[in-house]
């Protein structure tokens, strides 16, 4: 499952507190990994921060998504915008992997 959320840049600090809480727990964002991007970098209107994370286990993903509800102003991105963000992030990951592979031949 892939999750995409957006929040005003001014409230990004509140989001980071939730993301960085208890980093050594099995169900923490730190262990799972997440991406924070400026909304303009993922082809969306500027002024917001985009949170992306991916979780193979649905129960863990649901638990993490529930923790995000504590962040005021955080909204889930859905539909076409969600797909746009996911495709940009996947393209960046693919480009990074290709670049890394070319270093080691």
Secondary structure in CASP SS format (residue, H / E / C, confidence):
PFRMAT SS
TARGET T0000
AUTHOR 0000-0000-0000
METHOD secondary structure of the structure
MODEL  1
X C 1.00
X E 1.00
X E 1.00
X E 1.00
X E 1.00
X E 1.00
X E 1.00
X E 1.00
X H 1.00
X H 1.00
X H 1.00
X H 1.00
X H 1.00
X H 1.00
X H 1.00
X H 1.00
X H 1.00
X H 1.00
X H 1.00
X H 1.00
X C 1.00
X C 1.00
X C 1.00
X C 1.00
X C 1.00
X C 1.00
X C 1.00
X C 1.00
X H 1.00
X H 1.00
X H 1.00
X H 1.00
X C 1.00
X C 1.00
X E 1.00
X E 1.00
X E 1.00
X E 1.00
X H 1.00
X H 1.00
X H 1.00
X H 1.00
X C 1.00
X C 1.00
X C 1.00
X C 1.00
X C 1.00
X E 1.00
X E 1.00
X E 1.00
X E 1.00
X E 1.00
X E 1.00
X E 1.00
X C 1.00
X C 1.00
X C 1.00
X H 1.00
X H 1.00
X H 1.00
X H 1.00
X H 1.00
X H 1.00
X H 1.00
X H 1.00
X H 1.00
X H 1.00
X H 1.00
X C 1.00
X C 1.00
X C 1.00
X C 1.00
X C 1.00
X C 1.00
X E 1.00
X E 1.00
X C 1.00
X C 1.00
X H 1.00
X H 1.00
X H 1.00
X H 1.00
X H 1.00
X H 1.00
X H 1.00
X H 1.00
X H 1.00
X H 1.00
X H 1.00
X H 1.00
X H 1.00
X H 1.00
X H 1.00
X H 1.00
X H 1.00
X H 1.00
X H 1.00
X H 1.00
X H 1.00
X H 1.00
X H 1.00
X H 1.00
X H 1.00
X H 1.00
X C 1.00
END
